[in-house]
Amino acid sequence: MERKLPHERLEVYGVYLETASLCGDVVANAAQPIIALDHLERAIESAGVNLIRANGQPAGSAARVYHLDISIASIHECVACLDVCLARRVVEESQYTSGIRNLWRIRGMLLGMKRASEAQVNEDCASYGNPRFPFANLDMYRVSLQAIAWIHEFLEETKPKTRLQRRLDTSSTGTVLNIAEGHGRETAADRNRFMKTAQEHAYQTLVLLDVMAARKDVTAYRVAEGKAIQTRVIRMLHAWCERNNTDEPNA
């Protein structure tokens, strides 16, 4: 019998491989090549790489915790990618549900590894519960997903030039992903950095909508709702960073 590597003996790695395969199917079968699919591929790979790196470090070491934190944050990003894919209607709801369930299990196992102080990880102690990720309760996350749904309808209706369509896709998706990944980071400084990046993406979306109206590609009335949603997200992100005492200058 072929001898397994240490990480291959972990239950979490088996669930990870199953989930990576599912994410691959989502990418391969997507109705259109939205930017969230690229992020999904990178995030699921990052989760696996950092899981392996963490497992190779001594239990309780700073290096082990560091790589587990990155893996957890990447799992959060995968969830956000699937949320965007659902809002953009490029993933079947059954695939989405299975993916979220698996990602929730992986997160629980990674948290169990992080909490463990002994060298031999006891994965059975992890409590998985219902797949409700903490960032999903944030108002700014829910509103940023509303923005994704609005952008989807807007792009379907207006059919802008490919370059502009890609930029709107990138900026609106960037807001969602940075909120989710930032919420998985350990330090306040790291979280603030991701929230600031999310805010910059929201500003970019706002500008792109204004530019389209200025060029008469659409009416100012047509983009008013989308701008209002982006403004709400920006204000919530700004308030979040203020509450968390960021030292960076305010936008």
VEXDRENVEX-287062 format. One line per field, with one value per residue: residue in one letter; z, y, x of N, C-alpha, C in turn. Coordinates in steps of 0.001 Angstrom, whole numbers. Each point is the difference from the previous one (the first is absolute). Layout:
REM VEXDRENVEX-287062
torvo = A,... $
nw = Z,... $
nv = Y,... $
nu = X,... $
caw = Z,... $
cav = Y,... $
cau = X,... $
cw = Z,... $
cv = Y,... $
cu = X,... $
END
This chain:
REM VEXDRENVEX-287062
torvo = M,E,R,K,L,P,H,E,R,L,E,V,Y,G,V,Y,L,E,T,A,S,L,C,G,D,V,V,A,N,A,A,Q,P,I,I,A,L,D,H,L,E,R,A,I,E,S,A,G,V,N,L,I,R,A,N,G,Q,P,A,G,S,A,A,R,V,Y,H,L,D,I,S,I,A,S,I,H,E,C,V,A,C,L,D,V,C,L,A,R,R,V,V,E,E,S,Q,Y,T,S,G,I,R,N,L,W,R,I,R,G,M,L,L,G,M,K,R,A,S,E,A,Q,V,N,E,D,C,A,S,Y,G,N,P,R,F,P,F,A,N,L,D,M,Y,R,V,S,L,Q,A,I,A,W,I,H,E,F,L,E,E,T,K,P,K,T,R,L,Q,R,R,L,D,T,S,S,T,G,T,V,L,N,I,A,E,G,H,G,R,E,T,A,A,D,R,N,R,F,M,K,T,A,Q,E,H,A,Y,Q,T,L,V,L,L,D,V,M,A,A,R,K,D,V,T,A,Y,R,V,A,E,G,K,A,I,Q,T,R,V,I,R,M,L,H,A,W,C,E,R,N,N,T,D,E,P,N,A $
nw = 0,-822,503,856,-582,944,-905,-744,1207,-220,800,527,-249,451,995,219,-236,767,843,-101,1,1024,566,-330,439,1062,22,-138,820,380,64,819,-571,1103,525,616,-1202,-487,763,-404,-1202,82,474,-773,-948,330,125,-1095,-687,560,-318,-1139,-268,436,-679,-759,710,994,720,-74,-1107,-45,-566,873,998,-430,-312,1196,463,-781,404,1246,-154,-527,1040,771,-659,162,1249,101,-549,787,1002,-508,-122,1197,474,-638,675,483,1101,-84,483,-608,-1031,-15,248,-898,-810,346,-90,-1099,-478,455,-490,-1115,42,333,-951,-843,452,-157,-1177,-241,520,-759,1196,-230,-105,582,-1177,847,-1252,696,680,-1303,235,-915,563,-100,-1338,1051,-995,926,-1080,-156,1306,-602,398,153,515,729,318,235,550,620,219,338,683,500,202,458,608,501,196,477,590,460,278,1005,-451,-582,-333,-252,-668,-461,-216,-414,-702,-376,-184,-517,-701,-280,0,-595,-853,-64,15,-809,-835,12,-20,-820,-58,556,-594,834,-20,27,956,596,-246,314,1098,146,-308,832,813,-320,92,1127,327,-401,615,1026,-173,-158,962,693,-317,223,1081,326,-401,731,564,1151,494,528,-460,-1093,212,231,-251,-1051,-287,247,-619,-987,35,129,-937,-727,330,-231,-1094,-313,372,-684,-946,73,91,-1011,83,-1282,-177,-996,-924,365,-736 $
nv = -1196,991,460,405,1197,709,969,-1050,-124,1301,-101,1107,-691,-1086,739,474,-1215,-479,985,-254,-1270,246,736,-1021,-752,800,56,-1309,-8,1039,685,752,521,42,1149,-218,-520,1043,832,-688,-82,1282,328,-910,437,1283,-350,-755,927,922,-849,-319,1293,267,-1066,652,877,263,-847,1001,-255,1137,-764,-955,872,520,-1205,-377,1154,-176,-1264,426,1011,-939,-755,1075,157,-1296,169,1096,-738,-1003,896,473,-1227,-164,1152,-463,-979,-276,-247,-1316,171,-1177,443,1122,-667,-914,987,728,-1109,-344,1231,-131,-1223,441,1060,-830,-797,1034,440,-1275,-11,1170,-506,-1043,-412,-1171,-816,-940,417,397,-368,-1106,807,204,1118,-602,-486,1112,-158,755,462,374,106,-1125,199,373,1148,384,-1218,27,1245,-415,-1016,898,628,-1200,-243,1236,-173,-1197,500,912,-917,-797,1117,525,-1207,512,805,-998,981,807,-986,-269,1300,82,-1096,473,1235,-370,-935,898,764,-904,-314,1281,229,-1017,217,1310,-491,-673,1249,-250,865,1032,80,-1329,-60,1024,-659,-1124,575,554,-1192,-559,996,-220,-1291,313,757,-1014,-835,825,122,-1304,-61,900,-663,-1112,613,406,-1227,108,-915,601,50,1213,4,-597,816,764,-1061,-325,1283,-31,-1173,439,1080,-830,-764,1064,480,-1200,-99,1243,-207,-1143,613,946,-934,-487,1321,28,-185,-671,929,676,-810 $
nu = 846,-389,1120,-932,-19,624,-29,420,507,-31,-1035,500,1102,-629,-539,1217,516,-961,284,1301,-380,-828,973,775,-1001,-61,1326,91,-1036,733,-1134,745,1101,-753,423,-1160,-122,691,-702,-1047,535,339,-1213,-604,828,-195,-1280,161,655,-788,-983,594,218,-1233,-422,873,-718,837,-720,-873,718,677,926,-324,-104,1142,432,-406,469,1055,73,-273,868,768,-356,160,1142,201,-421,746,948,-365,6,1137,486,-552,491,1089,-601,1208,-709,-161,-1218,-156,740,-685,-1112,371,360,-1065,-706,670,-138,-1247,-40,567,-791,-993,455,132,-1166,-415,635,-572,-1123,319,309,-601,1045,-740,-396,-930,-216,-241,832,230,-647,-722,-1068,-738,-2,276,733,894,755,-724,240,1113,-533,1264,82,-1112,308,1247,-667,-770,1153,476,-1129,134,1310,-383,-1066,807,935,-948,-423,1147,527,726,965,663,826,-1011,-548,1221,139,-1241,204,1200,-462,-1160,636,924,-1078,-750,964,306,-1313,-225,1017,-268,-1244,771,450,1167,809,-202,1334,58,-922,592,1130,-626,-474,1206,510,-869,323,1278,-311,-624,1057,756,-832,29,1306,95,-905,701,1098,-667,-471,1248,280,-1096,812,-282,-1220,85,-1234,517,1030,-1051,-747,750,-2,-1291,-10,795,-755,-1030,528,295,-1175,-501,742,-300,-1240,79,698,-912,-920,732,-90,-307,1304,-580,373,-1069,-769 $
caw = 0,-68,1266,-127,620,1245,-204,-670,1010,675,-540,-632,-1340,-865,-282,-853,-1380,-517,-239,-1125,-1200,-225,-497,-1379,-808,-101,-981,-1328,-519,138,-1215,-514,719,905,709,1237,-285,118,1426,625,-263,771,1436,439,-36,1156,1206,67,179,1358,889,-30,679,1436,578,86,1075,1354,625,882,-479,-687,-1429,-210,115,-1141,-1218,221,-177,-1438,-552,392,-782,-1377,21,-20,-1361,-829,281,-655,-1445,-304,159,-1208,-1116,119,-342,-1441,-643,-765,724,403,1436,671,103,977,1334,342,192,1256,1085,122,457,1425,684,-39,940,1350,242,100,1298,977,-62,565,1453,642,578,-25,-1298,-789,-156,180,-831,356,986,-649,-100,-1297,41,-1265,-840,-12,267,788,-804,-699,824,-89,-920,-1177,-890,-638,-963,-1125,-856,-722,-1085,-1029,-710,-814,-1109,-936,-787,-775,-1109,-899,-706,-785,-876,-292,-647,796,960,1092,692,826,1094,959,623,886,1141,888,636,935,1267,729,396,1026,1265,510,372,1108,1242,446,455,1454,619,-418,-1112,-1211,-335,-528,-1338,-953,-83,-803,-1392,-391,-205,-1263,-1081,-59,-634,-1431,-588,-12,-1089,-1292,-295,-348,-1317,-997,-137,-616,-1421,-559,-258,737,631,1413,745,-15,899,1323,1021,200,725,1383,696,208,1030,1284,316,330,1323,1012,94,663,1418,577,206,1072,1278,285,282,-976,-15,-1366,-260,-525,-1411 $
cav = 1196,1231,720,1326,1136,363,754,-858,-802,851,-1,1290,19,-718,896,1057,-492,-104,1358,531,-607,652,1348,-169,-210,1298,800,-619,2,1334,511,1099,55,1141,83,-789,-1353,39,100,-1279,-935,392,-96,-1398,-474,586,-705,-1287,191,453,-1123,-889,692,42,-1333,-309,785,-540,401,1153,975,1181,-295,-834,876,918,-665,-335,1243,262,-1015,355,1177,-455,-666,1095,544,-986,174,1238,-269,-747,943,835,-864,-200,1272,215,-1103,-872,-1258,-619,140,-1235,77,1056,-509,-1001,691,733,-981,-526,1065,165,-1109,256,1096,-543,-831,877,649,-1018,-128,1213,5,-1142,304,-1213,-267,-833,746,-753,706,-351,922,1190,69,632,772,380,772,1439,625,1220,1221,39,785,1417,773,428,-1155,-242,1076,-161,-1048,648,733,-986,-352,1163,62,-1072,432,1165,-467,-750,940,1030,-622,953,-560,-1071,513,634,-1072,-692,884,21,-1319,-69,910,-392,-1260,294,470,-1160,-939,584,-11,-1370,-452,825,-437,-1212,324,-42,1292,1145,665,-778,160,1346,70,-594,837,1164,-444,-159,1341,508,-654,613,1309,-221,-316,1259,831,-617,285,1419,175,-485,1010,1185,-315,-229,-1421,-234,1227,162,-637,-1459,-419,605,-1038,-640,941,78,-1209,139,1018,-650,-890,855,587,-1046,-365,1120,-50,-1180,323,996,-687,-867,846,-95,1131,486,1174,-329,312 $
cau = -846,769,1,-590,663,-717,-1244,-974,-692,-974,-1362,-258,577,-932,-1121,547,118,-1374,-479,771,-578,-1285,278,445,-1203,-681,742,-84,-1372,-604,-640,812,1284,80,1279,-59,472,1464,302,-349,1098,1180,-271,-58,1383,673,-466,683,1440,286,-305,1158,1103,-287,146,1426,607,-259,-1263,109,984,-529,-57,-1192,-1168,41,-493,-1410,-759,-105,-888,-1367,-379,-235,-1310,-975,-38,-716,-1434,-422,-12,-1221,-1108,-22,-424,-1442,-634,182,-711,885,148,-1263,-213,416,1457,285,-303,1022,1268,-35,9,1360,891,-279,682,1443,272,-72,1172,1167,-75,374,1456,597,-191,666,1316,808,634,-908,-1240,-1239,-963,-1370,-540,-536,-1462,-222,-1244,-619,917,-259,1284,-206,-80,-1295,-919,346,-846,756,141,-1294,-267,932,-570,-1088,657,357,-1231,-373,955,-338,-1160,436,825,-867,-872,704,988,1086,1173,593,982,-733,-715,983,408,-1104,7,1162,-112,-1104,398,1084,-569,-524,1053,863,-734,-15,1341,466,-629,679,1351,139,289,-815,688,-281,-1416,-181,605,-934,-1201,377,30,-1409,-534,548,-749,-1328,194,226,-1306,-752,546,-323,-1406,-74,619,-954,-1049,599,194,-1339,-245,-1241,-482,326,-1089,187,1072,-209,-166,1294,855,-486,456,1437,201,-287,1121,1147,-216,124,1409,674,-369,654,1414,64,-226,1133,1157,1088,936,157,-828,-1316,-216 $
cw = 0,1307,-209,664,1219,-232,-660,987,759,-672,-762,-1425,-985,-371,-914,-1466,-660,-395,-1174,-1323,-349,-562,-1448,-947,-190,-1066,-1418,-623,62,-1341,-619,868,900,846,1269,-213,90,1470,717,-184,859,1501,486,-24,1208,1290,174,266,1442,1055,84,742,1512,646,133,1087,1369,558,948,-462,-717,-1495,-335,20,-1201,-1254,158,-183,-1481,-644,317,-808,-1464,-125,-13,-1409,-947,183,-714,-1512,-400,169,-1240,-1192,38,-399,-1491,-837,-900,720,363,1518,752,174,1064,1426,449,288,1330,1185,224,540,1494,815,59,997,1442,352,161,1334,1120,46,669,1528,705,516,-23,-1411,-905,-77,171,-744,419,977,-634,-106,-1236,-51,-1377,-808,-114,388,668,-835,-734,776,-69,-1005,-1268,-969,-747,-1055,-1201,-930,-755,-1190,-1140,-831,-892,-1221,-1049,-904,-928,-1224,-1015,-862,-957,-991,-358,-706,950,1074,1202,816,950,1210,1063,765,1045,1249,964,724,1048,1345,852,530,1101,1349,624,464,1183,1324,529,500,1509,618,-549,-1190,-1316,-438,-614,-1413,-1058,-159,-800,-1490,-527,-302,-1317,-1200,-151,-630,-1514,-714,-151,-1159,-1363,-400,-402,-1395,-1110,-232,-700,-1500,-731,-414,676,577,1465,875,106,1004,1436,1097,301,772,1469,809,298,1099,1388,430,448,1397,1104,179,718,1508,693,314,1111,1371,410,70,-966,45,-1384,-211,-613,-1457,-107 $
cv = 1250,776,1422,1048,439,718,-841,-870,805,-86,1296,37,-759,850,1131,-451,-134,1379,638,-545,653,1408,-40,-204,1309,855,-542,148,1360,501,1142,154,1222,-81,-836,-1424,-81,40,-1314,-1014,328,-208,-1446,-614,527,-705,-1315,126,384,-1034,-938,637,9,-1354,-420,764,-606,515,1160,1055,1159,-269,-832,859,935,-642,-443,1227,317,-988,314,1201,-378,-750,1039,581,-950,140,1237,-181,-750,879,885,-821,-244,1272,302,-1140,-865,-1319,-519,64,-1254,-43,1010,-522,-1016,655,725,-956,-557,1051,276,-1099,250,1087,-517,-834,844,739,-977,-202,1191,5,-1084,383,-1223,-243,-799,688,-915,721,-266,994,1230,-88,800,801,261,880,1468,705,1353,1266,130,818,1503,706,365,-1164,-259,1068,-109,-1127,516,780,-930,-371,1148,115,-1055,416,1155,-430,-790,944,905,-570,972,-683,-950,529,628,-1032,-725,852,106,-1315,-74,860,-423,-1306,235,478,-1180,-882,566,94,-1394,-444,798,-432,-1284,253,187,1388,1099,705,-713,180,1373,136,-560,856,1269,-359,-202,1347,588,-621,612,1388,-154,-309,1263,886,-567,267,1460,263,-472,1004,1245,-188,-264,-1452,-441,1335,44,-675,-1506,-451,497,-1055,-685,879,88,-1212,94,1012,-566,-880,818,573,-1039,-433,1084,-33,-1174,294,1033,-659,-847,753,-200,1241,577,1198,-415,393,1184 $
cu = 884,-143,-539,883,-811,-1323,-1087,-777,-1057,-1368,-285,553,-877,-1195,449,59,-1376,-530,727,-524,-1329,200,486,-1167,-772,665,-191,-1388,-685,-526,783,1242,132,1272,12,504,1523,408,-291,1120,1220,-213,-11,1402,775,-391,740,1490,327,-389,1199,1184,-203,256,1457,721,-321,-1322,246,976,-686,-153,-1236,-1267,-91,-596,-1454,-886,-193,-960,-1458,-489,-289,-1318,-1113,-127,-738,-1514,-527,-60,-1270,-1237,-140,-485,-1506,-747,89,-583,884,262,-1386,-140,438,1515,408,-187,1043,1337,62,65,1414,973,-192,687,1503,368,-18,1215,1265,24,365,1499,679,-88,804,1394,914,523,-916,-1360,-1199,-1114,-1440,-633,-625,-1518,-364,-1299,-584,933,-388,1293,-197,-130,-1325,-1028,273,-903,756,226,-1302,-312,942,-453,-1221,553,386,-1222,-453,905,-321,-1164,376,808,-821,-839,772,997,1127,1157,717,940,-699,-770,941,397,-1095,-89,1112,-187,-1101,316,1077,-502,-456,1128,885,-689,71,1378,539,-572,633,1410,53,138,-900,628,-269,-1447,-268,550,-944,-1264,267,37,-1413,-623,498,-713,-1398,62,159,-1314,-840,451,-366,-1455,-183,564,-942,-1119,527,199,-1313,-227,-1296,-442,438,-1052,226,1052,-206,-109,1325,960,-413,460,1493,303,-260,1170,1206,-139,158,1448,787,-277,679,1463,178,-163,1196,1320,1155,852,190,-909,-1314,-126,-954 $
END
